């Protein structure tokens, strides 16, 4: 058993299977297990187990994702991902603010606002004179 599966089972968390079941049940109006079995090419008992909140095998989960695409992933995993995205967005914003403060300090050290348009590339005569000194 993989570490991820052990960790998942240790949590006793049934949210993911519940979300998957809710999503799948919403896709079918009747004969849900039979229709799911046809859609993911499995035995009707396997489909019934999935609809009864048993997490599918990797093979069946791949078939479910092939059949329903990103919608099933969003339905099952978005609540897990959204807090991570919020945290990363906040970290990114804090880093951007820190970078802007560093840029402001650099501009102060340079004696004012940094203006790249005032930087003049040396012309050919200056480059030739520089080479002659080397």
N, C-alpha and C positions, 0 to 999 in steps of 0.2 A: 504494500500500500504506500502511495507516495506521501511525502510530508504534507503537501497541500491538502490532500484528501483527509489525512489524519487530523490536521488542524481544523478543517471544516467540520469533521465529525465531533471533535472535542468541544467545539463551540455549542453543539446541540442546536445549531441555527437551521431552521427549516424555511427561512425566508426565500432562498433561491428556488427550491422545489415548488414552493407555493406560487411564486411569481411565474415560473414556467408553466405550471398547471393552469393558472388563471389565464395566461396568454393563449395557451393551446385550446382551452375550452371555449374561449371567445371566438376562435377561428371556425368552429363547427357548430351548427344548430342541432344536429341529431347524429346518431351513430358515431359519436366522437371517437371511440377507440378504433372502430373499423376504418374510419376515414383517415385517422392519423396513421394507422398501420399501413394503409395503402400509400400515403404520402411519403412515409419515411422507409418503406420497404422492410417492415418488421412483422413479427407475429402479433396478432391482436391482443394476446395476453401481455406482451411487452408494452404495447401502446396503452393498455389499461393500467399497467403498473406506473407508467410515466404520468398518466392522468390522475393516478392515486397518490401523487407527490413522491414518487421514487425517482431519484436523480438518474437520468439515462446514462448508459455506457458512452464512452467516447465516440464509438461508431454511430450510435443513435443520435448523439448530440450534434455531430457533424451533419447528419442527414437532416435534422431539424433546422439547423442553420442554413443548409443548402436550400431547403424548402421555403423558409420564412425570411431569410436574409437578416439584415441588420435590425429589423423590427423586433425579432425575438431577443437578440442580444441587448438591445436598449431596454426592453421590458424586464429582462431578468437582471442585468448588471448595472443599469444606469444609477440606481440608488447607491450602489457601491462606489461608482466612479465619481459621481457629482461632488462629494466632499473632498476627494483628492484633487479634482480640478479646481475647486474653490481655494484649497490650500496652496496649490501651485500658482494660481493667479495672484494670490496675496503675496507670495514669495517673490514673484516676478515684479510686482508693483514696488515692493520694498527695495529690491535690487536696482530698479530703474531710478528710484528716488536717491539711493546712495550714489549711483553713477552720476546723476545730475549734480549732486553736492560736490563730488570730486571734480567734475568739470568746472563748476563755479569757482572752487578753490584754485584750480589751475589758471583760470582766466584772471583771478586776482593777482597771482604770482607773476603772470605775464604782463601785468600792468593795464588791465582793462579787458574789454570783451574780445574774445578770440574772433578774428575776422579773416578767414582763409582767403578772401578776395584780395587782401593786401599783400599776400605772399607772392612775390614776383619770381618767376623762373629765370635763372641766369641766361643771358643771351649767349650766342656762340663765341663772341669775343671774350667774355668773362671766363667761359669754360676753357678756351685756348690759353688764356693768361694763367689760369689756375694750373693747368697741366705743365706749363713752362716752369713754374715754381717747384714742381715736384721733382 
